[in-house]
Amino acid sequence: MKIYFERTGGFAGIRMAATVNTESLSPEQARELRDTLDAAAFFDLPARIESPALEADRFRYKLTVEAEGRRHTVEVGEAAVPEALRPLLQHLMAAARSASRQ
């Protein structure tokens, strides 16, 4: 499974991105990531999730997941992130921070 993650926007407009390939993770880490993805029902989410309120200076997230012959992309504004998707975003932000330090 591959996950492409990008966070843009915010007050400073700093872009954060990461690509996670479960083949490069330990079996436990890969299973945890897959469980987090399943808990978010990621492949059932719409391609765009927007907040009805104006989101000036807020973050925007774009996630693309390729797994088992499927590919799905979700773009979501910070204020509209479903609760079930938050753990996945936190995991991917940590991966992006770790990659930027290397």
PEZI-V360882 format. One record per residue. N is the residue number from 1. RES is the residue in one small letter. PHI is phi in whole degrees, -180 to 180 (* if undefined). OMEGA is omega in radians with two decimals (999 if undefined). D_CENTER is the distance of its C-alpha to the mean C-alpha in Angstrom with 2 decimals. Layout:
BEGIN
n=N res=RES phi=PHI omega=OMEGA d_center=D_CENTER
n=N res=RES phi=PHI omega=OMEGA d_center=D_CENTER
END
This chain:
BEGIN
n=1 res=m phi=* omega=3.05 d_center=13.41
n=2 res=k phi=-122 omega=3.09 d_center=11.29
n=3 res=i phi=-126 omega=3.06 d_center=7.60
n=4 res=y phi=-107 omega=-3.04 d_center=7.33
n=5 res=f phi=-126 omega=3.07 d_center=4.95
n=6 res=e phi=-144 omega=3.03 d_center=7.09
n=7 res=r phi=-121 omega=3.12 d_center=8.21
n=8 res=t phi=-129 omega=3.08 d_center=11.75
n=9 res=g phi=88 omega=-3.06 d_center=14.64
n=10 res=g phi=83 omega=-3.08 d_center=15.99
n=11 res=f phi=-61 omega=-3.10 d_center=19.65
n=12 res=a phi=-89 omega=3.11 d_center=19.87
n=13 res=g phi=69 omega=-3.11 d_center=17.59
n=14 res=i phi=-82 omega=3.14 d_center=16.12
n=15 res=r phi=-88 omega=3.07 d_center=13.36
n=16 res=m phi=-128 omega=-3.12 d_center=10.93
n=17 res=a phi=-145 omega=3.09 d_center=9.45
n=18 res=a phi=-158 omega=2.98 d_center=9.15
n=19 res=t phi=-122 omega=3.13 d_center=9.85
n=20 res=v phi=-118 omega=3.07 d_center=10.15
n=21 res=n phi=-114 omega=-3.07 d_center=13.09
n=22 res=t phi=-65 omega=3.09 d_center=14.24
n=23 res=e phi=-68 omega=3.14 d_center=17.75
n=24 res=s phi=-94 omega=3.13 d_center=17.68
n=25 res=l phi=-101 omega=3.01 d_center=16.84
n=26 res=s phi=-67 omega=3.11 d_center=19.53
n=27 res=p phi=-56 omega=3.14 d_center=20.05
n=28 res=e phi=-66 omega=3.13 d_center=19.24
n=29 res=q phi=-64 omega=3.13 d_center=15.88
n=30 res=a phi=-63 omega=3.13 d_center=15.02
n=31 res=r phi=-64 omega=3.13 d_center=16.33
n=32 res=e phi=-62 omega=3.13 d_center=14.43
n=33 res=l phi=-66 omega=3.12 d_center=11.01
n=34 res=r phi=-63 omega=3.10 d_center=12.47
n=35 res=d phi=-63 omega=3.12 d_center=13.85
n=36 res=t phi=-65 omega=3.10 d_center=10.74
n=37 res=l phi=-64 omega=3.12 d_center=9.31
n=38 res=d phi=-64 omega=-3.14 d_center=12.86
n=39 res=a phi=-63 omega=3.11 d_center=13.22
n=40 res=a phi=-82 omega=-3.06 d_center=10.57
n=41 res=a phi=50 omega=-2.99 d_center=12.61
n=42 res=f phi=-54 omega=-3.07 d_center=9.69
n=43 res=f phi=-71 omega=3.07 d_center=12.41
n=44 res=d phi=-97 omega=-3.13 d_center=14.43
n=45 res=l phi=-74 omega=3.07 d_center=12.27
n=46 res=p phi=-70 omega=-3.11 d_center=13.77
n=47 res=a phi=-65 omega=3.12 d_center=12.64
n=48 res=r phi=-132 omega=3.07 d_center=12.95
n=49 res=i phi=-125 omega=-3.07 d_center=12.89
n=50 res=e phi=-119 omega=3.03 d_center=15.22
n=51 res=s phi=-89 omega=3.09 d_center=17.17
n=52 res=p phi=-69 omega=-3.13 d_center=20.92
n=53 res=a phi=-90 omega=3.07 d_center=21.51
n=54 res=l phi=-63 omega=-3.08 d_center=21.44
n=55 res=e phi=-119 omega=3.11 d_center=18.48
n=56 res=a phi=-65 omega=3.10 d_center=20.27
n=57 res=d phi=60 omega=3.09 d_center=18.82
n=58 res=r phi=-104 omega=3.11 d_center=15.53
n=59 res=f phi=-81 omega=2.99 d_center=12.05
n=60 res=r phi=-124 omega=-3.12 d_center=10.16
n=61 res=y phi=-119 omega=3.05 d_center=6.52
n=62 res=k phi=-131 omega=3.14 d_center=6.31
n=63 res=l phi=-125 omega=3.03 d_center=4.47
n=64 res=t phi=-125 omega=-3.14 d_center=7.54
n=65 res=v phi=-120 omega=3.02 d_center=8.73
n=66 res=e phi=-115 omega=-3.12 d_center=12.38
n=67 res=a phi=-154 omega=3.03 d_center=14.27
n=68 res=e phi=50 omega=3.10 d_center=17.93
n=69 res=g phi=78 omega=3.11 d_center=18.85
n=70 res=r phi=-112 omega=3.06 d_center=16.21
n=71 res=r phi=-140 omega=-3.13 d_center=13.66
n=72 res=h phi=-143 omega=3.11 d_center=11.50
n=73 res=t phi=-120 omega=3.08 d_center=9.52
n=74 res=v phi=-128 omega=3.01 d_center=8.29
n=75 res=e phi=-114 omega=-3.06 d_center=8.92
n=76 res=v phi=-144 omega=3.04 d_center=9.33
n=77 res=g phi=-81 omega=-3.07 d_center=11.56
n=78 res=e phi=-53 omega=-3.08 d_center=11.43
n=79 res=a phi=-73 omega=-3.07 d_center=14.48
n=80 res=a phi=-108 omega=-3.10 d_center=13.37
n=81 res=v phi=-64 omega=3.09 d_center=10.26
n=82 res=p phi=-64 omega=-3.11 d_center=11.70
n=83 res=e phi=-54 omega=-3.11 d_center=12.72
n=84 res=a phi=-67 omega=-3.12 d_center=11.61
n=85 res=l phi=-89 omega=-3.08 d_center=7.86
n=86 res=r phi=-58 omega=3.13 d_center=8.44
n=87 res=p phi=-61 omega=3.11 d_center=9.04
n=88 res=l phi=-66 omega=3.11 d_center=5.86
n=89 res=l phi=-61 omega=3.13 d_center=4.38
n=90 res=q phi=-63 omega=3.11 d_center=7.84
n=91 res=h phi=-62 omega=-3.10 d_center=7.96
n=92 res=l phi=-71 omega=3.07 d_center=5.65
n=93 res=m phi=-66 omega=3.08 d_center=7.66
n=94 res=a phi=-63 omega=3.11 d_center=10.63
n=95 res=a phi=-65 omega=3.12 d_center=10.31
n=96 res=a phi=-67 omega=3.10 d_center=10.25
n=97 res=r phi=-63 omega=3.13 d_center=13.14
n=98 res=s phi=-63 omega=-3.14 d_center=14.93
n=99 res=a phi=-67 omega=-3.12 d_center=14.86
n=100 res=s phi=-73 omega=3.11 d_center=16.25
n=101 res=r phi=-83 omega=-3.09 d_center=19.06
n=102 res=q phi=-85 omega=999 d_center=20.24
END
